[in-house]
Amino acid sequence: MKQLMSLVAVVACLCSASAAGQEVADHPEVASQIKVMDVWIQAQMKDISLPGLVIGVVHGQEVVWSKAYGHADVERNSPMQVDSIFRIASHSKLFTSIAILQLRDAGKLRLDDPITDHLPWFDIQNPYPEAEPIKVWNLLTHSAGLPRESDHPSWTEFDFPTGEDLRETVSQQQTAYPSSTVWKYSNLGLSLAGAIVETVSGREYEEYVETEIMAPLGMTSSSVGVPSAPHRARLVTGYGRRWLDNPRDVMPFVDARSFDPATGLSSSVNDMLMFLSWQMRL
């Protein structure tokens, strides 16, 4: 993202083991390192004027330690809470990739499928006639040669395209590189992957991810797109980068619309620890 979200949810992990989280936390070496980390975090927050954060440590399937620091909203003097909700920005891409792989496992698509098999409207200009067709796996690995963004003022005016906007304007852009030749980060690419999730599953991206990924893991503080009213009440205020002798600017909440698959999810540290523990079981 082009703005720095200074209220960052940080997830740390230790190697998996079978001991219960509290037993691990009480181990002298672990307890000592947690104390050091706690002091270090507080020093870093002071050094860079960080408004607030939440950190969690997971050991195997158990939460070892979690703590909230600072403020969820500076102006209102609202303290950060362990269950505060954050926009997780590009961590959203993990959920999109998992959705694609679930559909692959279900036999509904292949990673080698050209994306036009699922998005026939995708007609971006390609100045590389010898290039291989862009395939599903290219979107997930940022190797499709696509521009970073769509042709919209998403990060300058925070006006993200709808799905219809994206379909109508993608023909006005052109690929930056031949596919499968260069790694180039692309929010556009993961947004297209989200569109494939919708096409192949026959469901809205939001409904698919919340039902097939978040709900089974018990991620009740997580959502796609604009959070519900109860979640909005726990949503922290975002702040921009720090400038010398100037306070951080408050960053507005952004509805990422068709770019939700790349940047539009929200979650809490506790939910992300469950997500992380799941990855460690696989």
C-alpha positions in Angstrom: 0.0 0.0 0.0 1.2 3.5 -0.6 0.3 4.8 2.8 2.0 3.4 5.9 -0.4 2.0 8.3 1.2 2.8 11.6 -1.3 0.9 13.6 0.0 -2.5 12.5 -1.1 -6.0 13.6 2.1 -7.9 14.0 2.0 -11.7 14.1 5.1 -13.6 15.3 5.5 -17.3 15.5 7.7 -19.9 17.2 8.4 -23.4 15.9 5.6 -25.8 16.4 5.5 -28.2 19.4 2.9 -29.9 21.5 3.3 -28.1 24.8 0.4 -25.8 25.9 0.9 -22.1 25.3 1.0 -21.1 29.0 3.6 -23.8 29.7 5.8 -22.4 27.0 5.3 -18.9 28.1 6.4 -19.8 31.6 9.6 -21.4 30.4 12.4 -19.3 31.8 14.1 -18.7 28.4 10.8 -17.9 26.7 9.7 -15.6 29.5 13.0 -13.8 29.4 12.8 -13.3 25.6 9.2 -12.0 25.8 10.3 -9.5 28.4 13.1 -8.3 26.2 10.7 -8.1 23.2 8.2 -6.1 25.3 10.8 -3.6 26.3 12.1 -3.4 22.7 8.6 -2.7 21.3 8.0 0.1 23.8 11.3 1.7 22.9 10.6 1.4 19.1 7.2 2.9 19.5 8.7 5.9 21.3 11.5 6.2 18.8 9.3 6.4 15.7 6.2 7.8 17.4 4.1 4.8 16.6 0.5 5.3 17.9 -0.2 1.7 18.7 0.0 -1.9 17.8 -0.9 -5.4 18.9 1.5 -8.4 18.8 0.9 -12.1 19.3 3.1 -15.1 19.5 1.9 -18.6 18.6 3.7 -21.8 19.5 2.2 -24.7 17.5 -1.5 -24.5 18.1 -1.3 -22.4 21.3 -1.1 -18.7 21.8 1.9 -18.0 24.0 1.6 -14.3 24.4 -0.3 -11.3 23.1 -0.4 -7.7 24.1 -1.8 -4.4 23.0 0.3 -1.2 23.0 -0.6 2.5 22.7 -3.8 3.9 21.1 -6.3 2.7 18.6 -7.2 6.3 18.0 -4.9 9.1 19.3 -7.3 12.0 19.1 -10.0 10.2 21.1 -7.4 8.7 23.5 -8.8 5.3 22.8 -6.5 2.5 24.1 -5.5 -0.3 21.8 -7.1 -3.6 22.7 -5.9 -7.2 22.0 -9.1 -7.8 20.0 -8.8 -4.5 18.0 -9.4 -4.9 14.3 -7.0 -3.8 11.6 -7.1 -3.5 7.8 -4.6 -6.1 6.9 -3.8 -4.7 3.5 -1.7 -7.0 1.3 -2.1 -9.9 3.7 -5.5 -10.1 1.9 -3.6 -11.7 -0.9 -3.0 -14.8 1.2 -6.8 -15.5 1.4 -7.2 -15.0 -2.3 -4.4 -17.5 -3.1 -6.0 -20.0 -0.7 -9.3 -19.6 -2.4 -7.8 -20.3 -5.8 -6.0 -23.4 -4.5 -9.2 -24.6 -2.8 -11.0 -24.4 -6.2 -8.0 -26.2 -7.8 -8.3 -29.0 -5.3 -12.0 -29.2 -6.0 -11.2 -29.7 -9.7 -12.9 -26.5 -10.8 -9.8 -24.9 -12.3 -6.2 -25.6 -13.1 -3.3 -23.4 -12.2 -2.1 -23.7 -15.8 -5.4 -22.4 -17.2 -5.0 -19.2 -19.2 -6.9 -16.5 -17.2 -9.0 -15.8 -20.3 -10.6 -19.2 -19.8 -12.3 -17.7 -16.8 -12.2 -14.0 -17.6 -13.1 -13.7 -21.3 -13.4 -9.9 -20.9 -9.7 -9.7 -20.0 -8.2 -7.9 -23.1 -5.2 -6.0 -21.9 -2.9 -4.8 -24.6 0.1 -7.0 -25.0 3.1 -5.6 -26.8 4.9 -9.0 -26.6 3.3 -11.2 -29.2 5.6 -14.1 -28.5 4.7 -14.1 -24.8 3.0 -17.1 -23.2 -0.7 -16.5 -22.2 -1.1 -15.2 -18.7 -2.1 -18.2 -16.5 -3.7 -18.5 -13.1 -0.4 -19.3 -11.4 1.2 -16.2 -12.8 -1.3 -14.0 -10.9 -0.5 -15.7 -7.6 3.3 -15.4 -8.1 3.4 -11.9 -9.5 4.9 -13.2 -12.7 2.1 -12.2 -15.1 3.9 -9.1 -16.3 1.0 -6.9 -15.4 1.1 -3.3 -14.2 1.0 -2.8 -10.4 -2.4 -1.1 -10.5 -5.4 -0.7 -12.7 -6.0 2.6 -14.5 -7.8 4.3 -11.6 -6.8 6.9 -8.9 -6.9 4.2 -6.2 -4.0 5.4 -4.1 -4.1 9.1 -5.0 -7.8 9.8 -4.4 -8.7 6.5 -2.7 -11.2 5.8 -5.4 -11.0 2.1 -6.2 -12.7 0.6 -9.3 -15.8 -1.5 -9.1 -15.8 -4.8 -11.0 -17.5 -3.2 -13.9 -15.0 -0.3 -13.9 -12.2 -2.8 -14.1 -13.7 -4.8 -16.9 -14.3 -1.6 -18.9 -10.8 -0.2 -18.5 -8.4 -3.1 -18.6 -8.2 -2.8 -22.4 -6.7 0.7 -21.9 -3.6 -0.8 -20.2 -0.8 -2.9 -21.5 1.4 -5.5 -20.0 4.8 -4.3 -18.6 6.7 -7.5 -19.3 6.1 -10.9 -21.1 4.4 -13.3 -18.7 6.6 -15.8 -16.8 9.8 -13.8 -17.3 10.0 -11.2 -14.6 8.7 -10.8 -11.1 6.6 -7.7 -10.8 4.4 -7.0 -7.8 0.8 -6.4 -9.0 -2.3 -5.5 -7.0 -4.1 -5.8 -10.3 -3.1 -9.4 -10.7 -4.4 -10.5 -7.3 -7.6 -8.6 -8.0 -8.0 -10.6 -11.2 -7.4 -13.7 -9.2 -10.3 -12.7 -6.9 -12.5 -12.2 -10.0 -11.6 -15.8 -11.0 -12.7 -17.0 -7.6 -16.1 -15.4 -8.2 -16.4 -16.8 -11.8 -15.4 -20.3 -11.0 -17.3 -20.6 -7.7 -20.4 -18.8 -8.8 -20.3 -16.8 -5.6 -19.3 -13.3 -4.5 -15.6 -13.1 -3.4 -16.7 -11.8 0.0 -19.1 -14.6 0.6 -16.7 -17.3 -0.6 -13.7 -16.2 1.6 -15.8 -15.5 4.7 -17.7 -18.8 4.4 -15.0 -21.2 3.1 -11.9 -19.8 4.9 -12.7 -17.5 7.8 -15.7 -19.3 9.3 -14.2 -22.8 9.5 -11.2 -21.3 11.4 -13.4 -19.4 13.8 -12.1 -16.0 12.5 -15.2 -14.1 13.8 -13.4 -10.8 13.9 -12.4 -10.9 10.2 -14.2 -9.8 7.1 -13.9 -8.8 3.5 -14.6 -5.2 2.3 -16.5 -2.7 4.5 -16.7 -4.2 8.0 -20.1 -4.6 9.8 -21.1 -2.0 12.4 -19.9 -4.2 15.3 -16.5 -4.7 13.6 -16.3 -1.0 12.7 -16.6 -0.1 16.4 -13.3 -2.1 17.0 -11.5 -0.9 13.9 -8.4 1.1 14.7 -7.6 4.4 13.1 -5.0 4.3 10.4 -2.1 6.8 10.3 0.3 7.8 7.5 4.0 8.0 7.6 5.9 10.1 10.0 7.4 13.4 8.8 10.0 15.4 10.8 8.3 17.8 13.2 4.9 16.9 11.9 2.3 14.5 13.4 1.2 11.5 11.4 -1.8 12.2 9.1 -5.0 10.2 9.8 -5.7 7.9 6.8 -9.3 7.5 5.8 -11.0 4.1 5.7 -10.9 2.9 2.1 -13.4 0.7 0.3 -11.2 -1.2 -2.1 -14.2 -2.6 -4.0 -12.9 -4.9 -6.8 -9.4 -4.7 -5.2 -10.6 -6.4 -2.0 -8.8 -9.6 -3.0 -5.5 -7.6 -3.0 -5.9 -5.3 -0.1 -9.4 -5.1 1.3 -9.7 -7.6 4.3 -9.8 -6.8 8.0 -8.8 -8.9 10.9 -7.5 -9.0 14.5 -4.3 -10.5 15.8 -6.2 -13.3 17.6 -7.9 -14.3 14.3 -4.6 -14.1 12.4 -3.0 -16.3 15.0 -5.6 -18.9 14.3 -4.9 -18.5 10.6 -1.2 -18.9 11.2 -1.7 -22.0 13.4 -3.7 -23.5 10.5 -0.8 -23.0 8.1 1.5 -24.7 10.6 -0.8 -27.8 10.6 -0.8 -28.2 6.9 
